[in-house]
Amino acid sequence: RKPRAYGGVAPREFTDFLLRALEPIVRNLAPGGSLALNVSPDSFMEGSPARSLLIEEVTLAICRQLDLHLMDRVVWANPSRPPGPVRWASISRQQLCATYEYVLWFTNDPHACFADNRRVLLPHTERHKALMAAGGETRRTSYGDGAHRLRPGSFGRETEGRIPRNVLSFTHHGGVHAERRRAAIAAGLPAHGACMPLGLARFLVEFMTRKGDLVVDCFGGWLTSALAAEQTGRRWIATEMMGEYIMGAAHPFRTAEGFAANFSMEAAR
């Protein structure tokens, strides 16, 4: 309802707009490939503190019209997100301050999906390390009416790391983002107002793709997904309708092998 500097479409047109953008990517998606879509749930009914059903409508449309399967609604929690929604949280006080967005994750073949959580394992906690060193649990008990059972030796096997939860915490601040922002402003270019954190992009790229795979982003922005692919040994294609953002996004790529650019906006016209 309040488009950013790069514009937008009316809420009633958003789902169709999204399907048109995604269709050629989905049509060429490798068997078992993934589609990750970061969408904010902070869309409200007009003049109301009640949230719209936009997320649900988008999810159903992608599954039914693009023939994809929903794998998960991964939650991205952003601890540095400014307080809001201002009208409903700070003025009417009917909502809590929002801190999360969804990453809707789809695939064209759930059984062949080549996402692998072993590529994004986290370090074990000190407590778990001590438990593994001791050979695991010594207790025999159950919780939740038997839904969860502990046996002697449970959690004692040495593993490479712990599996991440599907609630991810990444701040949108960071070195690369700040560096790009400074470079863009110094060059007289607009700073992108809705940047995905590089940490989140890297996590998704490493989890959902293998080295050498092709990562495609049709809403390239400041090329954060492309940078994550570049850093992790994936190939990438990104498109972006705002030439000024591409010019600002080029800063971290200048040292990449084979980098070349022609930023003549006159030539582009």
ABEGO torsion letter per residue (X at the ends): XBBBAAEEBBAAAAAAAAAAAAAAAAAABBBGBBBBBBBBABBBBBGBABBBAAAAAAAAAAAAAAGBBBABBBBBBBAABBBOBAAAAAAAGABBBBABBBBBBBBABAAABABBAAAABBBBBAAAAAAAAAGEBABBBBBGGGABBBBBGBGABBBAEBBBBABBBBBABEAAAAAAAAAAAAAGBBBBABBBBAAAAAAAAAAABBBGBBBBBABAEAGAAAAAAAAAGBBBBBBBABAAAAAAAAAAAAABBGBBBBABAAAAX
